[in-house]
Amino acid sequence: MKDEKIDLSYVRRKIDQLDNNMLQLLQKRMEVARISAVFKDPDKIDDPKRESEVVKALTDRENALLKGEFIESLYSLIFKESKRIQRETTTLAAFQGEHGAYSESACRLWNPNFAPMPCEEFADIFRGVESGIYDYGVIPVENTLGGMVGQVNGLMLFSDVFVVGAIKLPIHHCLLATPGTDYRSIRRVYSHPQALSQCREYLRRQNFEPMRYYDTAGAAKMLSKENPASSAAIAGKLAASYYNLEIIQEDIEDLDTNQTRFLIIAKEPTRGDGNKCSICFCTDDRAGALFKVLQIFADKNINLTRIDSVPEHPGEFAFFLDFDGNLKDPNIQEVLSRVEDVSANYRFLGCYEERSAL
């Protein structure tokens, strides 16, 4: 803070903040290096000429405190680790948002061995999975309070990907602040508009001013780097850990029923058993057309767990259905065959395992 007394304690907090920022940048560099391996010949990961050019460009910027020998030694280690990462076959799973987002939490719960890779837009996830840059994508499809994520459904409709898994994640918001912050000094709280809405009563009781930000984890990142006066952020525990923030208070959401369902997408369908199936299709623009499809499921007593619609063309809608069942079940096979006969643009999106982290 601008009016904070400069002493050893202050300087150490600044060093801690810079160390955390450097670690995040180093992780980002390794993520980009890992992606570069997709475009490289495995036998050409070693590139002494490129490394020499990078080191020379950096050592040319040495100064009184940062000597060229140190820069060269540091980047020798960075290059070594970067090449190790490029040679490994780590599974990459893309998510939308900054590190520490709830989507990353869902990714880690689904498979702790995945390497979560942040993307700016949902479209970047779909393009990356289709092109083979990422092995999987983790996308939110519906929230118990906010409803469906329409943008994701629209991208799913026009993308050549399959659903290979799903996980339900409880959303627990935390009030985060930089280390040493006096709770009584907080006046403004930054977060995504949906998170602010889900904590509206808490914010009102504490007389905090809600400040809209593009992302929950993004708000935590901003708070860690800029440390604006009298400010805090709303995000999850993972964001607190990633950005070295203190959790002032947990579970500040107004309702304890808040959960988000995430889909795991891939370029190829899963070949294992599953407990859930997803399809999409279009119907004729006439009364009873959708009911005719739904009746097929009702006749076989198949439980539908999601029904969503998105515009396909002006005046025309595509429908997404999720239902309990396994593709190896003869009843499921018969139902899908009948649905394909009575609908248009039918597409089977996948049979997969759905889990719950509740």
C-alpha positions in Angstrom: 0.0 0.0 0.0 1.2 3.5 -0.8 1.0 4.8 2.8 2.5 1.7 4.4 5.7 2.2 6.4 8.8 1.0 4.7 10.7 -1.3 7.0 12.2 -4.8 6.9 8.8 -6.4 7.3 7.5 -4.4 4.3 10.5 -5.3 2.2 10.1 -9.0 2.9 6.4 -8.9 2.0 7.5 -7.3 -1.4 10.1 -10.0 -1.9 7.5 -12.7 -1.1 5.2 -11.1 -3.7 7.9 -10.9 -6.3 8.9 -14.5 -5.7 5.4 -15.6 -6.2 5.0 -13.6 -9.4 8.3 -15.0 -10.8 7.2 -18.6 -10.0 3.9 -17.9 -11.9 5.8 -16.6 -14.9 8.2 -19.5 -14.8 5.3 -21.9 -14.8 3.8 -20.0 -17.7 7.0 -20.3 -19.6 7.1 -24.1 -19.0 3.5 -24.4 -20.2 4.3 -22.6 -23.5 7.4 -24.7 -23.9 5.3 -27.9 -23.4 2.9 -26.7 -26.1 5.9 -26.1 -28.4 6.7 -29.8 -28.2 3.5 -30.5 -30.2 5.1 -28.8 -33.2 8.6 -30.1 -32.8 10.4 -33.1 -34.2 11.2 -35.1 -31.0 14.8 -35.5 -32.2 15.2 -31.7 -32.4 14.2 -30.6 -28.9 17.8 -29.8 -28.3 18.6 -26.6 -30.1 22.0 -25.1 -28.9 21.8 -22.3 -31.5 18.5 -21.1 -30.2 19.6 -21.4 -26.6 22.7 -19.4 -27.3 20.7 -16.6 -29.1 18.3 -16.4 -26.1 21.1 -16.2 -23.5 23.0 -13.6 -25.5 19.9 -11.4 -25.9 19.4 -11.6 -22.1 23.0 -11.1 -20.9 23.2 -8.0 -23.1 20.8 -6.5 -20.6 23.0 -7.1 -17.5 23.3 -4.3 -15.0 25.1 -3.5 -11.7 23.0 -6.0 -9.7 22.2 -8.6 -12.3 25.4 -10.0 -13.9 25.6 -11.9 -17.1 27.1 -15.0 -15.4 24.1 -15.3 -13.2 21.7 -14.9 -16.1 23.6 -17.6 -18.1 23.6 -20.0 -15.1 19.9 -19.4 -14.4 18.8 -20.0 -18.0 21.0 -23.1 -18.2 18.7 -24.6 -15.6 15.6 -23.3 -17.2 16.5 -24.8 -20.6 17.3 -28.1 -18.9 13.9 -28.3 -17.2 12.1 -27.0 -20.3 13.6 -29.9 -22.4 12.7 -32.4 -19.8 9.1 -31.2 -19.9 9.0 -31.3 -23.7 10.2 -34.9 -23.7 7.6 -36.1 -21.2 4.2 -37.2 -22.4 2.3 -35.2 -19.8 -1.4 -35.1 -20.5 -2.6 -31.5 -21.2 -6.1 -30.4 -20.1 -7.2 -26.9 -21.1 -9.6 -24.8 -19.0 -10.9 -21.2 -19.4 -9.6 -18.5 -17.0 -6.6 -17.9 -14.9 -4.8 -20.5 -12.8 -6.7 -21.0 -9.6 -10.1 -21.0 -11.4 -12.9 -23.4 -10.3 -12.4 -25.1 -13.7 -8.9 -25.9 -12.8 -10.1 -27.4 -9.5 -12.5 -29.6 -11.5 -9.6 -30.6 -13.7 -7.5 -31.6 -10.8 -10.3 -33.6 -9.1 -11.0 -35.4 -12.4 -7.4 -36.5 -12.8 -4.6 -35.2 -10.6 -2.0 -36.3 -13.2 -3.4 -33.9 -15.8 -1.4 -30.7 -16.4 -4.0 -27.9 -16.3 -3.4 -25.3 -19.1 -5.2 -21.9 -18.9 -7.0 -20.5 -22.0 -8.4 -17.0 -22.4 -11.6 -18.0 -24.2 -13.8 -21.1 -24.3 -13.3 -21.2 -28.1 -9.5 -21.6 -27.5 -10.2 -24.8 -25.6 -12.3 -26.3 -28.4 -9.8 -25.3 -31.1 -6.9 -26.6 -29.0 -8.6 -30.0 -28.5 -9.6 -30.3 -32.1 -6.1 -29.5 -33.4 -4.4 -31.9 -30.9 -2.6 -29.2 -28.9 -4.5 -30.3 -25.8 -5.5 -33.8 -24.9 -8.7 -32.7 -23.0 -10.8 -29.7 -22.3 -12.6 -29.0 -19.0 -15.7 -26.8 -19.6 -18.5 -25.7 -17.3 -21.9 -26.5 -18.8 -24.4 -25.6 -16.1 -24.6 -24.1 -12.6 -27.4 -24.7 -10.1 -27.8 -20.9 -9.6 -26.6 -19.4 -12.8 -28.2 -21.9 -15.2 -26.6 -23.2 -18.4 -23.5 -21.8 -20.0 -24.9 -21.0 -23.4 -21.6 -20.1 -25.0 -20.2 -23.6 -24.3 -23.3 -25.3 -25.7 -23.0 -23.3 -28.9 -19.3 -24.2 -29.3 -20.1 -27.9 -28.7 -22.7 -27.8 -31.4 -20.3 -26.7 -34.1 -17.1 -28.5 -32.9 -15.9 -31.9 -33.7 -15.3 -33.1 -30.1 -16.8 -35.7 -27.8 -17.8 -35.8 -24.1 -15.6 -38.3 -22.3 -16.4 -37.4 -18.7 -18.3 -35.1 -16.3 -17.9 -33.9 -12.8 -20.1 -31.9 -10.4 -18.1 -29.5 -8.2 -19.5 -27.7 -5.2 -18.6 -24.0 -5.4 -17.4 -22.5 -2.1 -16.3 -18.9 -2.3 -13.7 -17.4 0.0 -12.8 -13.9 0.9 -9.1 -13.5 0.1 -6.6 -10.7 1.0 -2.9 -10.2 0.8 -0.9 -11.4 3.8 -1.0 -9.0 6.7 -4.2 -7.3 5.6 -6.3 -6.0 8.5 -9.9 -7.3 7.9 -11.3 -4.0 9.3 -9.6 -2.0 6.5 -11.3 -3.8 3.7 -13.8 -1.7 1.7 -13.9 -3.1 -1.8 -14.2 -6.7 -3.0 -13.3 -7.8 -6.6 -14.6 -10.8 -8.3 -16.6 -12.2 -11.3 -20.1 -10.7 -11.4 -21.7 -14.1 -10.9 -19.6 -14.7 -7.7 -20.5 -11.3 -6.4 -24.1 -12.1 -7.0 -23.8 -15.4 -5.2 -22.3 -13.6 -2.2 -24.6 -10.5 -2.3 -26.0 -10.9 1.2 -22.6 -11.4 2.7 -21.2 -8.3 1.0 -24.2 -6.3 2.1 -23.8 -7.4 5.8 -20.1 -6.5 5.7 -20.8 -3.2 3.9 -18.3 -4.2 1.2 -18.5 -2.5 -2.2 -18.6 -5.2 -4.9 -16.2 -4.5 -7.8 -16.8 -6.5 -11.0 -13.9 -8.3 -12.5 -13.5 -10.6 -15.5 -12.7 -13.8 -13.5 -12.6 -15.0 -9.9 -9.1 -16.2 -10.1 -8.2 -13.2 -12.2 -9.3 -11.0 -9.3 -7.1 -13.0 -7.0 -4.2 -12.6 -9.4 -4.7 -8.9 -9.6 -4.9 -8.5 -5.9 -1.7 -10.4 -5.4 0.2 -8.3 -8.0 -1.2 -4.9 -7.5 -2.4 -5.0 -3.9 -4.9 -2.1 -4.2 -5.6 -0.3 -0.9 -8.5 -1.5 1.2 -9.3 -4.4 -1.2 -10.0 -8.1 -1.2 -11.2 -10.7 -3.7 -13.7 -13.5 -3.8 -12.3 -16.8 -5.3 -11.7 -20.4 -4.3 -9.1 -22.0 -2.1 -6.9 -23.0 -5.1 -6.6 -19.3 -6.1 -5.6 -18.4 -2.5 -2.8 -21.0 -2.7 -1.7 -20.1 -6.2 -1.4 -16.4 -5.5 -0.2 -16.5 -2.0 -3.2 -14.9 -0.5 -4.7 -15.3 3.0 -8.2 -16.8 3.4 -10.0 -14.3 5.6 -13.3 -16.2 5.6 -14.5 -19.4 3.9 -17.9 -20.4 2.5 -19.2 -16.9 2.1 -21.8 -17.8 -0.6 -25.4 -17.0 0.4 -26.7 -20.5 -0.6 -25.0 -23.8 0.1 -26.6 -25.4 -3.0 -24.2 -23.8 -5.4 -22.5 -26.3 -7.7 -21.2 -26.4 -11.3 -21.2 -29.4 -13.7 -18.2 -29.6 -15.9 -17.8 -31.7 -19.0 -14.5 -33.3 -20.1 -14.1 -33.1 -23.8 -11.6 -34.9 -26.2 -11.0 -35.4 -29.9 -12.0 -39.1 -29.7 -14.9 -40.7 -27.8 -14.1 -42.9 -24.7 -14.1 -46.6 -25.3 -14.9 -47.6 -21.7 -18.2 -48.1 -19.9 -20.1 -45.1 -18.6 -23.1 -44.1 -16.6 -24.2 -41.1 -18.6 -24.8 -40.3 -22.3 -25.1 -37.0 -24.2 -26.7 -36.3 -27.6 -27.7 -33.2 -29.6 -30.3 -33.0 -32.4 -32.7 -30.6 -34.2 -36.5 -31.0 -34.7 -39.0 -29.8 -37.2 -40.4 -26.3 -36.4 -43.9 -27.6 -35.5 -45.9 -28.3 -32.4 -45.1 -31.5 -30.6 -41.8 -32.2 -32.4 -39.7 -32.1 -29.3 -42.3 -33.9 -27.3 -42.2 -36.8 -29.8 -38.4 -37.2 -29.0 -38.9 -36.9 -25.3 -41.7 -39.5 -25.4 -39.2 -42.1 -26.8 -37.2 -41.8 -23.6 -40.3 -41.8 -21.4 -41.5 -45.0 -23.0 -38.3 -46.8 -22.0 -38.3 -45.1 -18.5 -34.9 -43.5 -19.2 -34.1 -40.6 -16.8 -33.2 -37.3 -18.6 -30.8 -35.2 -16.5 -30.4 -32.2 -18.8 -32.4 -30.6 -21.6 -30.9 -27.4 -23.1 -31.4 -25.6 -26.4 -29.3 -23.2 -28.4 -29.9 -21.4 -31.7 -28.5 -23.3 -34.6 -29.8 -20.9 -37.3 -32.2 -18.0 -37.2 -35.5 -19.4 -36.0 -34.1 -22.9 -35.5 -32.8 -24.5 -32.3 -30.6 -27.5 -31.5 -31.3 -29.5 -28.3 -28.9 -31.1 -25.9 -30.0 -34.1 -23.9 -28.1 -35.9 -21.1 -29.5 -39.1 -19.7 -28.6 -41.9 -17.4 -27.5 -45.1 -19.2 -24.8 -47.1 -20.9 -24.4 -47.3 -24.7 -24.0 -51.1 -24.4 -27.6 -51.3 -23.0 -29.9 -52.6 -25.8 -32.7 -50.3 -24.6 -30.4 -47.3 -25.0 -29.3 -48.4 -28.4 -33.0 -48.8 -29.5 -33.9 -45.3 -28.1 -31.0 -43.6 -29.9 -31.9 -45.3 -33.1 -35.5 -44.1 -32.9 -34.3 -40.5 -32.0 -32.0 -40.4 -35.0 -35.0 -41.5 -37.2 -37.3 -38.7 -36.0 -34.8 -35.8 -35.7 -32.4 -33.9 -37.9 -28.7 -33.3 -37.5 -28.5 -36.0 -34.8 -25.1 -36.4 -33.1 -24.1 -38.8 -30.4 -21.7 -36.8 -28.2 -20.5 -39.6 -25.9 -21.1 -42.3 -23.2 -19.0 -41.5 -20.2 -18.5 -41.6 -16.5 -20.0 -38.8 -14.4 -18.6 -38.2 -10.9 -19.6 -35.9 -8.1 -17.2 -34.1 -5.7 -20.0 -33.3 -3.3 
